[in-house]
């Protein structure tokens, strides 16, 4: 597949729980995602792996849906390309996201 050129690739790095650190894994994930969203442009590729993992199922569902909905509402001139893996299949099966932006697509791999 050809996806084109990007000015920047922003990746959410998976981190392990470290009790000696003041931030939880979830807090670090949120900080990384916040940085990515604030610095992304239409020429950016965001790579996100299992955002919300380690939280309650409903929380993970809400977080993932919120992220995808936020990106789908960005203007085309601001919306980055997002590649995201998730175990939250309800997003697909229940069609929980109204995709307003033609640059946001959802695919399910089996």
Residue pairs with C-beta under 8 A, 6 or more apart in sequence:
3 45
3 81
5 43
6 43
6 44
6 45
6 81
7 41
7 43
7 44
8 39
8 40
8 41
8 43
8 44
8 45
9 44
9 45
9 47
10 35
10 36
10 39
10 40
10 44
10 45
10 46
10 47
10 80
11 46
11 47
12 29
12 32
12 33
12 36
12 46
12 47
12 48
12 49
12 51
13 32
14 49
14 50
15 25
15 28
15 29
16 25
17 24
17 25
17 54
23 31
25 54
26 52
26 54
26 55
29 51
29 52
29 53
33 48
33 51
33 67
36 46
36 48
37 46
37 70
40 46
40 80
41 78
41 80
42 76
42 77
42 78
42 79
42 80
43 80
44 80
44 81
45 80
45 81
45 82
45 83
46 80
46 81
46 82
46 83
46 84
47 83
47 84
48 67
48 82
48 83
48 84
48 85
49 84
49 85
50 85
50 86
50 87
51 60
51 63
51 64
51 67
51 84
51 86
52 59
52 60
52 61
52 62
52 63
52 64
52 88
53 60
53 87
55 63
57 88
60 88
61 88
61 90
61 91
61 96
64 84
64 86
64 88
64 91
65 88
65 91
65 96
65 97
67 84
68 82
68 84
68 91
68 97
68 104
68 106
69 97
69 98
71 79
71 80
71 82
71 101
71 104
72 79
72 97
72 98
72 99
72 100
72 101
72 104
73 100
73 101
74 101
76 101
76 102
76 103
79 101
79 103
79 104
81 103
82 104
89 108
90 96
91 97
91 106
92 106
92 108
97 106
99 105
99 106
